Amino acid sequence: MTTAAVLRAPNDLPLLLDGPGRALLAAVAADPDAPLAVALVGPGGHGKSTLLRELARAYEAAGARVLPVGPDTASLDPDGVLLVDDAQALDGARLRALRARVDTRRCRVVAAYRPWPRPAGLAELSDALARNGRSLPLCPFTRQQTAALLTRVPGLPAQPALADFVQAQTGGVPRDVDRLVRALRDLAAAAPDGPLRPEVPEAVVLGYGPDLAGLDPDVRQLLLAVAGGVPLPADLLGVLLRRSPDAVDELSDRARAAGLLGPENRLAPVVRRAVAALSPAAQRGEVWQRLTELQLARGGPLLPLVRSLRGAGVTGGCPAGAAEAAAEEALPDEPGLAAELFAVAAAAGRPVTGRQARAVALAGDLGSALRLADRLVAVADADPADRAEAAAVAATALVHCGHLGRAVELYRWSGTASSAAFAEIGAVGVGQPVAPAAPPGGPPTLLASAALLMARGTRESLTAPAAALSTFVQASALLEPAGRAVLLPDSPAALAALVALGGGELDIGERVLERAVAHRVGGHLLARRHRLLLAWILMVRGRTAAAAEALAAVGGGPMELRDLLFATALEVGIARRESDLPALRRRWERAVEVIVRHAVDLFTLLPLGEFAVAAARLGDLDRLSPYLSEARLLLDRLGNPALWAAPLHWSGLHAAILAEEAETADAHVAALARIAEQSRYAAVVSAAAGCWVEVLRGVVDRERVEAAARGLHGAGLCWDAARLAGQAAIRTADRRAMTALLDCARMLQGRSAGPAGGGLGRGAAAEAVGGADEGRLSGREQEVAELVLAGLTYKQIGDRLFISAKTVEHHVARMRARLNCASRGELLARLRAIVPDRGTGGPGRG
């Protein structure tokens, strides 16, 4: 079928036509005296009148007499050009006269009409035009035509997304494109210096007033029903409009003929907005509320309808059952909207306050959720199921706010299957494990099944870490299909990551977290936790720059206390690994405040261990002692499970070393030795702990150090592995052992070992006896220069490069002599000129 679409662009730009339309105008211009019989068929707004005006201009330019024909015209001059607009409105006599003229085959007649109504005389005229000429249907613009139009409108910026926006809003209907393009042009003119933000101005919506005012009230009612936003089968429309199926079809034909109703009985977004905004409020509310009741009765989707009611400001009249059902639909993707709709249902007396609190919590407002839930739990005569839901919500909020012990009580009181499982997890978390009880009856939902697996995994973590990791990964996969709408105290993915960190399975932990992020398990409430743990894995691996970027990507704004605890520990841990003492000091006071606010539990021992090392580094370990003692008591009550105890003892060892507490360090070594047989990870850190203490006492067994360092690296502790090898290298008097250990440290840190045959150690030795040409830096000097320019102290540079501060000073002195610099300022200036591409952290940042 041939098609044509027409529109004269703003500012009298050339007419936008497709092939058939251009061919018609070209034919008239080439031979204006030739007979012509054409039918232009299309709904309102598709450019029939515009094309007729263009034809009139072409004929008039050729000297022909043009006679516009309509219901009020009196004659059909046999010598003139007859341009007929709205032929569907002509009476029978005029239509018969036109048909007779067309049948002479010597006329010039172009008749434009809508596809509805189709009186008998119009059908006969249409047949005559088709026999003696051709029919030219007018269709919406394609996206390419819309884009071509926009490029020809002065003042519109060249934004590729603009054509997509206009096409999506209008469906390509020329009238609607024209209105929106004109309005966008005006917006662009009003703000010529800024980017044009695609939006539908109010003036565009108001422009539909005359179109809607000319419609039959029944047609407007049909459009209002369709504007509700849900698919409406004919039977439902018939009930809603109280019309027979044939009558409904006729109303649809009228709306389509007006160019307002699109294919499959859908409204373009701009038309839908106009119908909703310009219809009388009483009529709009009546239609949508009646439609809502019908949808509720038949079990159809309600959220689009209720959203329309909400947008029109008539949510208060929404039936409570419909608001409740729509809230359940909104919960996975829009918990804030779900909370609002649950509030509407609750105000009407529906027992939904518990679910309302859950929606509020999923939206991230734990304070409001806790207040709602707590008030409902205190109401003795409230619906039991609603109170149980509220208790579970309150318990979950308390977990995120750092009160795991109190949460256990509420979970037990709630009594649902998932709450019983979460109570068991919480009891283990505060060091009060109990024998698992048979879960209460209830449907085996995904949440209930996953919660039971999480409880089993928590028990297994005390005795069988490998089994626990598998169980948590299974639970996480189970929740992926429905995880967005599930309110969780912690996700199985997060617990799997903690187990992976305590068991040296960082790859598995990273993958399960990435899947949880992709599937949005736990919704907004757990999104930060998953990303924080991903950053933690990066930090442990020594990739501190990537960890800092991941932490920054988590976003600012208020955090719940548990997330704040991990985020602060990440800041502290990154600063410590970067040897950035000023940053460490700045973050420490904030860390102390967070520690004081959050109760010690099993699932927050990792940040506590990180804080212990930082406190020792700053000479402030006494402030942390009560919390470390509480953590040790908690582990004692649980039987000191290796999975949870080994990381804390490992951190405690380094804190003791920094605080120069030899007896405490030995105690941690002994504790790790006692649990070494319980897991591979415990064995690795136990071996490394013993090795580390010996190194610090001047006993360096190269092979043992290398084996311990490689073990740490294999368990994911890459930064610690390189650190151990580096510390051993600078403490041995054996030159060959130093060289080999420095090469090992560099390799474990992910940096090349240097030139073949010499490695890092040989490079250092070469520098000591003289070396490179004047004005050039050796490889080691290049590294030192980058870190000097980054502002690090000699001690910080030595920590980064696994050399002593005295060696750093020696390198700086050699560079100053080689570059013939009289002062440190002159040296820095020369270094800035000859050191290319220096980074913010220099070598060793991971």
N, C-alpha and C positions, 0 to 999 in steps of 0.2 A: 504494500500500500504506500502510495506517495504521501508525504507529509510536508507541512509547512508551518513555521512559527514566526511570528512577526512582532517587532517592537521598535518604535523610534526612540532611540536612547536620549537621555537628557542632553541639553545644549545642542539639539538638532544634529546629532551625529548621524552618519549614514545609516540607513535602515538595516537592521539585522534580519536577514532572511536565510532560509536554507535553499537548496537547489530549486525545487519546484516554484517557490515564491519568486525567486530571482528570474527564473525562466519566463514566468507569466508577465512580469513587468517588462522584460526585454522584448517579448513578442509584441506587446502593445506599442512600445517605443519604435520598433522596426516597421510595423505596418498597422497604424491606428485605424485604418478603414476596413481591415479584415474582419469577417464575422467572428464572433466570440461567444461561447456559452460555457460558463464556469460556475460551479457550486462551491462556495467556501463554507465548510461545515466544521463547527467547533463550539465548545462550551463558552460561556461568558468569560471575558478576560483573556482569551487566547489570540486576540489580534485581528479579528475579522474587520472591525471598523477601521483599524489602522491601515490594513491592506487596501480596503476600499478607497481610503483617502489618497493613498499613493497612486492607485489606478486613476482616480479622478485628476490628479495633477498631471499624470502622463498624457491622458486624453486631452485635457485642456491646453497643455503645451503644444499639442498637435492641431489645435483649432477645432476639435470636436465639441459638440454640445453634450454636456453631461447632465443627466436627469437623475438625481437621487430619488429613489422610490421607497415609500413607507406607507403606513396606514393612512396618513393624511394627504398624500399626493393625489392630484386629480386626474392626470392624464399619463398615457404611455406613448410619447411621441415616437412614431415609427422610424424617424431619422436620427434620433438621439441615442446616446449610450446610457443604458439603464443599469444603475448600480443600486442594488436592493439590499438594504440592511434589515436585520431582524425579520426575515421573510416569514418566520413562524407566527408572527403577529398579524399578518395580512388576512383579510377576509377571503372567503371562497371565491368571490367574483374576481378580485384582483389576482389571485393565484392562477385562476383559469386563464385570465387574459395574458399573464406572463407566460404560461405554458404554451398558449397559442403562438405568441411571438417567437418563442424558442423553436417551435416546430417549423417555422418558416425557413430556418437555417440561414437567414440573411440578417440576423439581428446581432447586436452587441449587448449581451446581458451577463452580468455577474451578480449572483444572488448569494447572500450570506445568511446563514441561519444556524440556530442551536439544534442539537440532536433531539431536544424535547421542548415543547409538544410537537406531535407529528400529525396535524390535521390531514384529511384525505387530499385536499388540494395541494398541500406542500409535498406530499409523497408523489403526486403526479408530476409536479414541477421538477422535483429531484430526478425522477426517471427521465424526463425530457432533456434536462441538462446533461445527464450521463449519456443519453443516446446521441445527442448532437454536439457534445463537447467533452467536458471532463469534470470530475469531482476532486476537490483539493481539501482533504481533511487538515485541520490546524491542530497541532499537538504541542505539548510543553517543550521548552528548551531542553536540550541535553546539557550536561555539565560543560562540555566543550563550547557550546554556544554561549552559555552564561559567562564562561571565562573570557571568550572573545569580546563579549559586550563590555565587560569591566575594563578591559585594556583600552577601550575607546571612549571611556568617560573621563574627561579632564578633572583633575583634582583628586582622583582616587589613587591611593598608593599601590604599588605593585606588590601585593601580598598574596602569595599562592593560596593561603587558607581562606581568603575572602570569597573566592568563587565557590569553594566547598560550602562555606557558611550560607551564602545566598541560595545555592541550589538546595541545600538541606532544609532551609526554612520555608522555601516557596514551592518546592517540587517542580520548579522550572516554569510555572504558569506565568506567561508574559506580564499580565497585569500586576501580579504580586512581585515579580522581579523588578518591574519598573518602580513600584512604590518603595521597595526596600533599597534599591540602588540610589534613588534620589535622596532618600533620607541619609544613607551612608555618605553620599557626596557632601551633604550639608554638615554632617558631623566632622568629616575630614577638613572642611573649610573652616569650621569653628576652632579646630585645634591643629593648625598646619604643621607644628613642630614636633608633635608626638605621634606615636604609632596609632593607627586606627584600630580601636578595639571592636571586633565584630559583635554587634548587639542589635536588637530590634527596638528602635525608638518608639516612644508612645505615639508619635504622630502617625506611624505606619498602622498601628492597631486602630486608631481612630478613623483612619481612612476607609475602613470597611463598614462604617456606619451606614452609608447609603445602600451598599450592597445587601446588608442584612435587613434594613428597614423595608426593602421592596419585596421581601419574601413572605410567603404565606406563613401564618403562625405555626401550622403543623410542620412545615419544613424547618423552621427555626427550632422547634422542639426536637426534631430528628437530629439536627446538627448539635444541639446541646447534649443529647444522649451519646452521640459519637465522640464529642469532645471530652467525655468522661475518661477516655483513654484505654478502654478494654475492648477486645473483639466482641461484637454483638451479632449473634446469629439472628436470622429473620424472625424466628419464633419469639425470642426474647424482646426484640424491638416491637413486635406486634403487641405483646402483652404490655410493654411499657407505654406505648403510644395509644393503646386501646384501638388498634386498627387491624383490619384483615391483612393477610400476607400480600394480597394484590395492592392494597392501599399503601402498604409500607414500600413496596417496590416503586409505586408511582412517586411517593415522596422522595425516595432516593434518586429517581430520574430527574426530578425537578432540581434537587440540590446539585447534582452533577452538571446539569445544563447551565446552572448559574456559575459554574467554574469554582465552586466551593468544596465540593466533595470529590475526593480523588479516587483512584483505583482501590478496589477491595474495601470500599466504604471507609476510607481513612481521610483524615484532615491533615493538610500540611501544618507544621508547627505554628507558623504565623497566623494561619486561619483559625486554628484551634484556640490560640490565645485571644484572637479577636472575638470569636463566638463566646468564650467564657467571660470576657471583660465587658462586652457590649450588650449582652442579654440582660433583661430585667432580673434583679437579684432574686425576687420571689420565684419567678419561673425557673431560674437556674437551680436554686436550692431544691425546689419541688422535684424537678426531673432527676437530679443526681441522687437525691435521697431515696426516691422511689427505685431508681436503678440499683442503688446500693442494697436495698432490701431484697430485690429480686436476685441479685448476685449471691447474697448471703444465703438465700433459701436454696439456690441450686448448687452451692459450693464452688462457685467460680472465683477467679482472682479479684481481690478487693482493693489492693494497694493503689493501683492507678486511679480508681474512682475516688478513694479517700484522699489521695494526693490532690486531685482536682478540687474536692470540697475544701481542703485545707488552703489551697492556693486562692480560692475565692472567698476565704474567710468565713466559711459556714461549717467548720468542723464541729462546732457545738451541737448542731442538729444531726450529726452522724449517729446512726443507731449504735448502741454500745457494743453489740455483738460484732458489727462490721468493723468498728475501731479496733476491737480486740484481735479479730482475724487479720486485719491489715497490719497491725503491729507485729504479729508473728511473721508475716511475709517480709516486713522491713528489717527484722532483727539481724539477719546475717550481714547485710551491707550497710544499713543505716540505723544503727542502734539508737542514735539520738532521736530520729523520727519515731522509732518504735516506742521509746520512752514517752514521747508526747502523746502518742495514740493510746498507750496503756493508761495514761493519766485521764484521757477522755472516758475510757471504759470504766476506770475506777470511780470517777466522779458520778457515773450513772449507776454505781452500786455493784459492778462486776468484781469478783474476787481476783483481781489481777495485780495487786500492789507488789506482791513478791516478784512477779515477772517484770513489773515496771522497775523495781530496784535492780533487777538483773540487767535490763536494758541500759539503765543509767550507768551501771558499773562497766558494761561493755563499751559504752561511749567514753569511758575514761574518767568519769566524775565519781570517784570512790567515796568522797565525803558525803555527797548527797545520797548515794546508794546506801551507805551505812546508816544514815539518819532515817531513810524510808524503811529500811529493813528492821532496824532496832525498834521503831515505833510499832511496827506490825507484830513483831515477836512478843511484845508486851501486851497485846490485846488478846485476852484469854478466849473470847468467844468468836474470834476471827476464823475464817475457813482454815481447817488443819493443813490442807495441801499448800495454801498460800503462805501460812506461817512457816512451814517446813522450807519452802522456797526462800523465804526471807531470811531464815536462819542460815541457810547455805550461802546466800549472798553476803550477809554480814561476816561470816567466817572467811570467805574468800577475800573480802576487802581487808580484813585484819591481817591476813597472811601477807598481802602486798604492802601493808603498812608496817610490817615488822613485828607482829604480835602472834606468832605461830601457836604459842601455848593456849592463849585465849580462844583462838580459832578452833582448836581441837574440841573444846567443850561445846561450841555451837554446832560443829559438824555432827557430833554425837547426838545432840538434842534434835537436830534436823531429822535424822533417822532414815533418809533415803539411801538407796544402794550406793550411789556415787558419794554421798556425804560420809557414809560409814568407811568407805575406802580412803577418802581424803583425811578422815580423822586418824586412821591408822598411819598414814604417811606422816601427818603432823606429829603424832606421838613419837615415832622414831626420830623425827627431826629435833625434838626437844629432849631426847634421851630417855623416853619412857615407853619402850616397846611393849606391846601386849600381844598375846596370842590372837591371831586373826579369828574373828567371829564370823559365823555364817551371815552373809549379807541379807538385809531384809528383802522381802519379796518385791517384785516390780518388774516391769518390762525390761528385757535385756537390750536397752538402747546402746548406741555407739558410745555415749558418755559413760554409762554404767559399766560397759565392758572395758573401755579404756581405763577407767578409774580403778577397776579391779586389777588390771595388769600393772598399773602404776604402783599400787600397794604391794603387789607381789615383787615387782622390781626393787622397791625400797627395802623389803625384807632381804632379798637376795644380795643387795649391796653390802650387807653386813657380813656375809659369809662367802658369796660366790660372785665376785665382780663381773666376770665374763657373762654369766647368765643374766645378771641384772641389766647389762648393756643391751643384750638381745631383747629382753622383755620390754624395756623402755622404747626401743626402736619399733617394736611391733605395736605398742600402744600408740606411738606417734602416727604411724601409718593408718591405724584404725580411725583416728580422729580427723584425718585430712579431709574426708568428704563433707563433714559437718562442723569442722573446728571453728569456723568464724563466729558462729552464734553460741558457742559453748563457753560458759564462764568457768575459768579454771584457777585454782590457787597457784598452780605451776603447770607448765606443759610437760608432757612426756619427753618432748624434744629437749627442753632445758635440763631435765633430770638426766637424760641420756648424755648430754654434753658435760655435765658435772661428773658423771661416772667416767666418761671418756677422758676428761682431764685428770682424774684421779687414777686412771688405769693405763695411761699412755697410748690411747687410741684416738688421737686427735683428728685423723682423717674421717673416722666414722662420726665423731662429734660434729665436725664441720658440715658434713653432708646432711645429717639429720636436721641440723639447724637451718640450713639453706632450704630444705624442703618445707620446713615449718614456716619460714618466711614466705616462700612462694605460695603456700596454701593458706596463709593468714590464720594459722591455728591460734585460737584464743583471741582473735580479733585485735583491736587497738590495744587492749590491756597488756597483751604479751608480746606485741611487736618489738618494743624496745628491749625487752629481756633477751629475746633471740638475737638481736643485733649486738647487744652488749657482750653476750657470750661468744659470738663470732669474733668480736674485737679482742676478747680475752685470749682466745686461741692464737690469734696473730701475735699478741704480746708475748705469750709463753714461747712461741717459736722464734722470738727475737726480731720479728718484723715490726719494730716499734713505729716506724713511719706509717706503715699501712694500718697498724692498730690505732694510731692517732687519727688518721683519716676516717676510719670506720667509726670511732667514737664521736667525731665531729658530725658524721652523717646521721647519727642517732637523733640529733636535733636537740634544740634547747627547750625552754619551757619547763614548768614544774614537773618533777618526776615523783613517782611513788617512792617510799623510803627504801624498799629493797632495790629498786633500779638505781636509786641515787647512791646506795652503798657500793654497788658494783661499778658504777660510772666513776665515782670518786677514787675507788681502788685502782681503776684503770689509769686515771690521771696520775696517781701517785706512782704506780708501777712503771709507767712509761717514762716519767721524769727520772726515776731512779735508774732505769736501764740506760737512759740517755746521759747519765751523770750530770743532770741539770739540777744542781743543788738549789739555786734560787727558786726554780719552779716547784721543787719538792717542798721547800719551806712554805711557799705561798699556799700550797694545797693541803698542807698538813693540818692546819687549824680547822679547815672545813671537814677534813676527814675525822678529826676527833669529835666534832659535833655529831656527825652521822653515826659514828660508833656508839656514842652515848645514847642516841635515840633508838637504835635498832637492837633488839634482844638477840643474844647469841643463839644460833641454831645450827644444825648439821649442814644445812644447805647454803650457809654463808661463811663457812670456814675458809674458803679460798680468799675472799677479800680480807678476812681477819689476818691470815698469814701474810698477805702482801703488806698490810698496815704494820705488822710486827717488824718486818725488815726495814721499812721506811722509818719507823720510830727509832730503831736502833741506829740507823744511819744519822739521824738528827739528835741522838742522845736523849731521847724522850720515851724510852721503853717503859719506864715506871708507870706512865699514864695508861698504858695498855695492859699492864699486868693483870688487873682483875678480870678482864674479858678473856685473856689467854687462859687464866686459871679456870674460868667457867667452861671454856671450850674443852680443856683437858678432863674436867669432871664429866662433861657430857659424853666424851669418848670412852671414859672409864665405864660409865653406866651401860654403854653399848658393847663393851668387851673389846674396845680398841680395834675396830675393824680396819684392815689395812687400807682399803679404798679411801676412807675418809681421814685416817690418822697420818698416812705417809706424807701427803702434801703439807699438812700442818707442821709435822716434825721437820720436814725439809726447809720450810720457811723459818721455823724456830732455830734451826741450826745456823742459818745465815744471820739471823738477828743476833744470836749469841756470839758469833764470830765478830760481827761489827761492834758489838758492845764489849768485846774482849772478856767474855765470861766463859772461860775454858771449861769449867765444870758443867755448866749448862749445855755447852756444845757437846761434850762427851755424853751427857744424858740423852740428848737427841740421837746421837749416833747409836747408843745402846738400844734406845726404843725402836729405831728403824731396824736394827739387827734382829730384834725379837719378832718383828712381823715380816721379815724378809721372805719367808717361805710361803706367805699367804697369797702373794701375787707377783707377777713378773715386774710390774712397776715398782713395788716395794723393794724387790731385790735389787733393781737398778739404782734407786736412790740410796739404798742402804750401802751398796758398794761405793757409790760416789761420795757419800757422807764421810765414810771412813777415810777414803783417799784424800778428801779435801782437808780434813783435820791434820792428817800427816803432812800434807804439803805446807800448810801454814806453820807447822813446827819444823820445817826445813827438811823433811824426808820426802824426796821426790823419786819415785820408782816410775821411770818413763813408761814402761809397758803397762803397768797397772793404771797409771793416769790416763793413757790413751784409751785403754779398754773401758774405764769408767766414763770418760767423756763421750765415747762413741755409744755407750749404753744410754746415757742421758739424751743424746741426739736421737737415737732410735725411739725413745719414749716421748719425743716431741719437745723436750726441754732444750731446744737448740741454743738459746742464749746462755743457759747455765753450762751447757757442754763446752762451748767456746771459752767461757769464763774460767772453768776449771783448768783446761789445758793452758790458757794464757797465764793464770796465776802460778801454775807449776813451772812454766817456762822462765818466768822472771825470778824464780826462787831457787833454781838449780845452778850449781857451779859448773856443771858439765856442759861445755859449749855445744857438743853434738846433740845432747838431749834437749838443750834450749832450742836449737834450730828445729829439731823434729817436732817439739811440742808447739812452737809458734806456727809451723806449717799446719799442724793438726788443728790448732785453734782457728786459724784463718779458714781452713776448709770447712770446719763445722759451722762457722758463722756464715758460710755461703759466699766467701771471697776466695779468689784464686790464690794459689800458694806461691806465686811469683815465678821467675824464670826457671826453666828446666835445669836441674842439676844443682840449683842453689837454694831455691825457695825463699821464704820470707827471712829466715835466719841468716842465710848467706848474704842477702841484700843488706841487712843491718850490719853484718860484719864488714862488708865492703865499704860501707859508709864510714866506718870507724877508722879506716886506714887511708882514706883519701879517695877521691873518686872522680866525679863527673866534671865535665868542662865548666869553666867559669860562666856564670849566668844561667846555668841549667840546674834543675833539681833532680835528684834521684827519685826512685819510686817511693821510698819511705819518706823523704823530705817533702815530696808532693802531698802525701797524706797528712803529715804534720802541719804543713802550710795551710791546707784547707781548713783544718780544725782550729788553727790559730786565728785565721780570718773569720771563722764562725763565732769567735769570742770565748772559746773554751779555755779553761785553766790548764796548766801543765798536768795537774793531777787528773782532770777529766780526760785529757787527751791520752794520758797513759792508760787509764781504765779502758778507753775505747780501743786502743791499739795493742793492749796486752804488753806494755812496756812500763818502766818506772818513770816517775816524774823527772828524775835526774837525767834519764836518757832523752826525754823530750827536750829538756833544757839544753842538752848537748847538741841535739839536732838544730835547734834554733840558733845556737851560737855559731855552728858551722855554716848555716845559711847566711847569717849576718856577715861572716867573714868572707864567704865566697862571693856574695853580692856587693861587698865593699860598702856596707851601710854603717854610718857613724852612730845612728840612734835606732831605737825600736820603731819610732814613727816612720823613719826612712825605710826600714825593713818592711813594715806593713804596706807602705806605698808601692815598693818594688814587687812585693808578693801579689798585690792586687792586679798588677800589670801583667804578671807572668803566669798566674795560676788561673787557668780557664775553667769555666763551668763549675765553680765550687758550689756545693749544696749547702743546705742549712744545717746538716748534721754530720757531713763528712763520712768517711769510711766507717763501717761497722754498724750502720743504722739498721741493718737487716735487710 
